[in-house]
Amino acid sequence: MDFALTEHQRSIDESVRRVCAQFEDAYWLDHDRSGDFPIEFRQAMTEGGWLGIAMPERYGGAGLGITEAAVLMHAVTNSGGAMSAASTMHINIFGPHPIVVYGDEVQRERWLPPLIAGKEIACFAVTEPDAGLDTGSLTTQARLEGDHYVVRGRKIWTSTAQVADRVMLLARTSPREAQGSSVDGLTLFYTRLDRDRISVREIDKMGRKAVDSNELFIDDLIVPMEDRIGEEGKGFRYLLDGLNPERILIAAEAVGIGRNAVDRAARYARDRVVFGRPIGQNQAIQHPLARSWAELEAGWLLALKAAWAYDAGQPSGAAANAAKYFASEVAFTACERAVMTHGGMGYAKEFQVERLLREVLIPRIAPVSQEMVLCYLAERVLDLPRSY
């Protein structure tokens, strides 16, 4: 049993941190205020070849595993960029997975190289306003007409749609009533984001303003037959292959943000002098931060265990979900403690920790709620009856 990163994995961590160090706190604070997409950061990560870290080498990727991808994304969120930085590239790591596994060779050659090279940006359109986590209740329709589909419907919480060139889209191609399972009849497409047919409306949200989240209104979008991934009606099952990797990456990202917050709080506690002594000398300050350090260590180990299982071809669902749950919880607590350590200044934007607290809420909400993770663990691990 070896708990150390390999030399190559340490090299990834160090290389990514060097890139991230070029983008100081002021850069992220400016983008948090303006809402401008961090295109310079994404370009720097593209030039480093990081967008395709888990994609096959033959299409321009690095051909590495989810473990290396987790190391990458942890380093990204552990920098000043936090979730704003991670979200500029998050979908590149796991999003193309259905193309790799279920797309044909022509599709892989057509879609993967420009995505990996950063020449195209993709967004992910699955969730709908009236369905939420109940994917079987999706109502966006894709109607086959000759050699193409015509898509109508709505999607929500589609990140990067303001700047995206393509969209991975899940739509219903046959009625729910005609199927044995609620998720049968859902088909997966990867197609051009035609802004003449798709209206993109940005959602004004609590945090991560620099990376847009949107509602999509799709009005007779023409999707060529060759833009369908795999067989008709099996799209949701194709997406399942990417769920565990995404949960692992979310866990790694959460740990990175939590450690970022603890480091800032410890630095402030060493320097801030009240009543003639640094506040970090007081156990009321020390103990919460020390607890968070230990909790984040445990979260990181759980994420790495899940990544190892996935890369080894072993069952990883329980570990991936547990990592997502635990890391998100302890990272949130760490950010809250960091704000409280700063006292009044924790509420000030210049110290950054209030932004970390806003952004660390994302792993607790997405891509699945904490409650749904607990339901999964109760059913799949503890063999308890389904509760919903």
C-alpha positions in Angstrom: 0.0 0.0 0.0 1.5 3.3 -1.2 0.0 6.6 -0.3 2.5 8.8 -2.2 1.9 10.3 -5.6 4.2 9.0 -8.3 7.0 11.1 -9.6 5.0 11.8 -12.7 1.9 12.8 -10.7 4.1 15.2 -8.6 5.4 16.7 -11.8 1.8 17.3 -13.0 1.0 19.1 -9.7 4.1 21.2 -9.9 3.7 22.1 -13.6 0.0 23.1 -13.1 0.8 25.2 -10.1 3.4 27.1 -12.1 0.8 28.0 -14.7 -1.8 29.0 -12.0 0.7 31.2 -10.2 0.8 33.5 -13.2 -2.8 34.4 -12.4 -2.8 36.3 -9.1 -5.7 37.0 -6.8 -6.3 40.4 -8.5 -7.0 38.6 -11.8 -9.7 36.4 -10.2 -11.2 39.3 -8.2 -11.5 41.4 -11.3 -13.2 38.6 -13.2 -15.5 37.8 -10.3 -16.6 41.4 -10.4 -16.9 41.8 -14.2 -18.2 38.4 -15.1 -15.7 38.2 -18.0 -14.7 34.7 -19.0 -11.1 33.9 -17.9 -10.0 33.3 -21.4 -6.3 34.0 -20.7 -6.3 31.3 -18.0 -8.0 28.8 -20.2 -5.5 29.6 -23.0 -2.6 29.0 -20.7 -3.9 25.7 -19.6 -4.6 24.8 -23.3 -1.0 25.6 -24.2 0.2 23.3 -21.5 -1.8 20.5 -23.0 -3.9 20.0 -19.9 -7.4 20.0 -21.5 -6.9 16.5 -22.8 -5.2 14.9 -19.8 -7.6 11.9 -19.8 -8.3 11.7 -23.5 -6.6 9.1 -25.8 -3.2 10.1 -27.2 -4.2 9.3 -30.8 -6.5 12.4 -30.7 -4.0 14.7 -29.1 -4.7 13.8 -25.4 -2.2 12.6 -22.8 -3.9 9.2 -22.3 -3.6 9.4 -18.5 -6.1 8.3 -15.9 -8.6 10.0 -13.6 -6.0 10.0 -10.8 -3.8 12.3 -12.8 -6.8 14.4 -13.8 -7.7 14.7 -10.0 -4.2 15.9 -9.3 -4.6 18.4 -12.0 -7.9 19.8 -10.9 -6.9 19.8 -7.2 -3.9 22.0 -8.2 -6.2 24.3 -10.2 -8.6 24.9 -7.3 -5.9 25.2 -4.8 -4.7 28.3 -6.6 -6.4 31.7 -6.5 -8.8 30.7 -9.2 -10.7 28.1 -7.2 -13.9 26.9 -8.9 -13.8 29.8 -11.4 -10.6 28.4 -12.8 -11.7 24.8 -12.6 -15.0 25.4 -14.5 -13.1 26.8 -17.5 -11.9 23.3 -18.2 -13.9 20.9 -16.1 -16.1 19.6 -18.9 -13.0 18.8 -21.0 -11.9 16.2 -18.5 -15.0 14.1 -18.2 -17.4 15.5 -20.8 -16.1 13.8 -23.9 -16.0 10.4 -22.4 -19.2 9.2 -24.1 -17.6 10.2 -27.4 -14.5 8.1 -26.7 -16.5 5.1 -25.6 -19.6 5.1 -27.8 -18.8 7.4 -30.7 -17.6 5.9 -33.9 -14.1 6.6 -35.3 -15.3 9.3 -37.7 -16.9 11.1 -34.8 -13.8 10.8 -32.5 -11.6 12.1 -35.3 -14.0 15.0 -36.0 -14.7 16.1 -32.4 -11.9 15.2 -30.0 -8.8 16.9 -31.5 -10.4 20.5 -31.6 -11.8 20.0 -28.1 -8.4 18.9 -26.7 -6.5 21.6 -28.6 -8.8 24.3 -27.2 -10.0 25.3 -30.6 -13.6 24.5 -29.6 -15.4 24.9 -26.3 -18.2 22.5 -25.4 -21.1 22.9 -23.0 -23.2 20.2 -21.3 -27.1 20.4 -21.7 -28.9 17.8 -19.7 -30.7 19.4 -16.7 -34.2 20.9 -17.3 -36.1 23.4 -15.2 -39.0 21.0 -14.4 -37.0 17.8 -14.1 -33.9 18.5 -12.0 -32.3 15.3 -10.9 -35.3 13.3 -12.2 -33.7 12.7 -15.6 -36.5 10.4 -16.7 -38.8 13.4 -16.7 -36.8 15.3 -19.4 -39.2 16.7 -22.0 -36.8 18.2 -24.6 -37.8 16.4 -27.8 -35.7 15.3 -30.7 -37.9 14.4 -33.7 -36.3 12.4 -36.6 -37.0 13.9 -40.0 -35.2 12.2 -42.8 -31.5 12.5 -42.3 -31.6 14.8 -39.3 -33.4 15.5 -36.0 -35.3 18.6 -35.0 -34.9 19.5 -31.3 -37.2 21.6 -29.2 -37.1 22.3 -25.5 -35.4 23.9 -22.6 -32.2 23.3 -20.6 -30.9 24.9 -17.5 -27.6 25.3 -15.6 -25.6 24.9 -18.8 -22.2 26.3 -18.0 -20.0 28.1 -20.6 -22.9 28.3 -23.2 -22.1 32.0 -23.7 -18.7 31.1 -25.2 -19.3 27.5 -26.3 -19.1 26.3 -29.9 -20.7 22.9 -29.4 -23.2 21.3 -27.0 -23.6 17.8 -25.7 -27.3 17.4 -25.5 -29.7 14.8 -24.0 -33.1 14.7 -25.6 -36.1 12.4 -25.7 -36.6 10.6 -29.0 -39.5 8.4 -27.9 -42.2 8.9 -25.4 -41.6 8.0 -21.8 -44.8 6.0 -21.6 -43.7 3.6 -24.3 -40.6 2.5 -22.5 -39.9 0.0 -19.7 -37.7 2.5 -17.8 -38.1 6.3 -17.5 -34.6 6.9 -18.9 -35.2 4.7 -22.0 -35.8 6.7 -25.1 -33.3 9.4 -24.2 -30.7 10.0 -26.9 -27.3 11.8 -26.7 -26.1 14.3 -29.3 -22.9 16.3 -29.8 -23.6 19.1 -32.2 -23.0 22.7 -33.1 -24.5 25.3 -30.8 -26.5 27.2 -33.4 -27.4 30.5 -31.9 -30.0 31.2 -34.5 -31.9 28.2 -33.0 -30.7 28.3 -29.4 -31.4 31.3 -27.2 -28.9 31.5 -24.4 -29.9 33.4 -21.3 -27.4 33.8 -18.5 -28.4 33.2 -14.9 -27.3 35.8 -12.4 -26.0 33.7 -9.6 -24.4 33.8 -6.2 -20.8 32.9 -7.1 -18.4 31.9 -9.9 -19.6 34.9 -12.0 -16.6 34.6 -14.3 -17.9 31.3 -15.7 -21.4 31.7 -17.0 -24.4 29.4 -16.2 -27.3 29.6 -18.5 -30.8 28.6 -19.5 -31.2 27.4 -23.1 -34.3 27.8 -25.2 -34.1 25.4 -28.1 -36.4 26.2 -31.1 -36.2 23.7 -34.0 -32.5 23.0 -33.8 -31.4 20.9 -36.7 -29.1 18.1 -35.6 -27.6 15.9 -38.4 -27.8 12.1 -37.9 -24.0 12.0 -37.8 -24.1 14.1 -34.6 -25.9 11.4 -32.7 -23.7 9.4 -30.3 -24.3 5.7 -30.3 -27.8 4.2 -30.6 -31.0 6.0 -30.3 -32.7 5.8 -26.9 -29.6 4.8 -24.9 -28.2 8.3 -24.3 -28.7 8.3 -20.5 -26.8 5.0 -20.1 -23.9 6.5 -22.1 -23.7 9.4 -19.7 -23.5 7.0 -16.8 -19.9 6.1 -17.8 -18.9 9.7 -17.0 -20.6 10.1 -13.7 -18.0 8.5 -11.4 -15.1 10.4 -12.9 -17.0 13.6 -12.5 -17.7 12.9 -8.8 -14.0 12.2 -8.3 -13.0 15.4 -9.9 -15.5 17.4 -8.0 -14.1 15.9 -4.8 -10.6 16.8 -5.7 -11.7 20.3 -6.6 -13.5 20.7 -3.3 -10.4 19.6 -1.4 -8.3 22.1 -3.3 -10.6 25.0 -2.4 -10.8 23.9 1.2 -7.0 23.8 1.5 -6.7 27.1 -0.2 -9.0 28.6 2.4 -7.1 27.0 5.4 -3.8 28.2 4.0 -5.1 31.8 3.8 -6.7 31.6 7.2 -3.5 30.3 8.8 -1.4 33.0 7.2 -3.8 35.6 8.4 -3.8 34.1 11.9 0.0 34.3 12.1 0.1 37.9 11.0 -3.0 39.4 12.7 -2.1 40.8 16.2 -4.8 41.5 18.7 -4.2 42.3 22.4 -0.5 42.1 21.8 -0.4 38.6 20.4 -1.1 36.9 17.0 -4.6 35.5 17.0 -3.2 32.2 15.8 -1.8 31.7 19.2 -5.3 31.3 20.6 -6.7 27.7 20.6 -10.1 29.0 19.6 -8.5 29.9 16.2 -6.0 27.0 16.1 -8.3 24.1 16.7 -11.0 24.7 14.0 -8.3 25.2 11.4 -6.4 22.1 12.5 -9.6 20.1 12.3 -10.2 21.3 8.8 -6.6 20.3 7.8 -7.2 16.8 9.1 -10.7 16.5 7.5 -9.3 17.7 4.1 -6.5 15.2 4.3 -9.2 12.5 4.7 -11.2 13.9 1.8 -8.1 13.8 -0.4 -7.3 10.2 0.4 -10.9 9.2 -0.3 -10.8 11.0 -3.7 -7.5 9.3 -4.6 -8.9 5.9 -3.5 -11.9 6.4 -5.8 -9.7 7.5 -8.7 -7.4 4.5 -8.2 -10.4 2.1 -8.2 -11.7 3.7 -11.4 -8.3 3.6 -13.2 -7.8 0.0 -12.1 -11.2 -1.0 -13.6 -12.6 -1.9 -10.3 -16.1 -0.8 -9.0 -15.8 2.8 -8.0 -19.4 4.1 -7.6 -19.4 3.9 -3.8 -16.0 5.5 -3.3 -16.7 8.2 -5.9 -19.9 9.2 -4.3 -18.5 9.1 -0.8 -15.6 11.2 -1.9 -17.9 13.8 -3.5 -20.0 13.9 -0.4 -17.3 14.0 2.3 -14.9 16.4 0.4 -17.7 18.8 -0.3 -18.8 18.9 3.3 -15.4 19.4 4.8 -14.3 21.9 2.2 -17.4 24.0 2.9 -16.6 23.9 6.7 -13.0 24.9 6.0 -14.1 27.9 4.0 -16.6 28.9 6.6 -13.8 28.7 9.3 -11.5 30.7 7.1 -14.0 33.5 6.9 -14.6 33.4 10.7 -10.8 33.4 11.3 -10.6 36.7 9.4 -13.4 38.2 11.4 -14.8 41.3 9.8 -12.1 41.2 7.1 -13.4 37.8 6.0 -16.4 39.6 4.7 -14.2 41.9 2.6 -13.5 40.8 -1.0 -9.9 41.8 -1.0 -9.1 38.8 1.3 -10.7 36.3 -1.1 -12.1 33.9 1.5 -15.7 35.1 1.0 -15.3 34.2 -2.7 -14.0 30.8 -1.8 -17.0 30.3 0.5 -19.4 31.2 -2.3 -17.7 29.0 -4.8 -17.3 25.9 -2.5 -21.1 25.7 -2.4 -21.0 24.4 -5.9 -19.6 20.9 -5.1 -22.4 20.5 -2.5 -25.1 21.2 -5.1 -23.7 19.8 -8.3 -23.6 17.5 -10.2 -25.9 15.8 -7.8 -27.2 16.8 -4.3 -25.7 15.5 -1.1 -29.0 13.9 -0.3 -29.0 11.9 -3.5 -25.5 10.7 -2.8 -26.6 9.5 0.6 -29.6 7.7 -1.0 -27.1 6.0 -3.4 -24.9 4.8 -0.6 -27.8 3.6 1.5 -29.2 1.6 -1.4 -26.0 0.3 -3.1 -23.8 -0.1 -0.1 -26.1 -0.7 2.9 -28.7 -2.6 0.8 -31.6 -0.5 2.2 -34.8 -0.1 0.2 -35.1 2.8 -2.3 -36.6 5.8 -0.7 -37.9 7.7 -3.7 
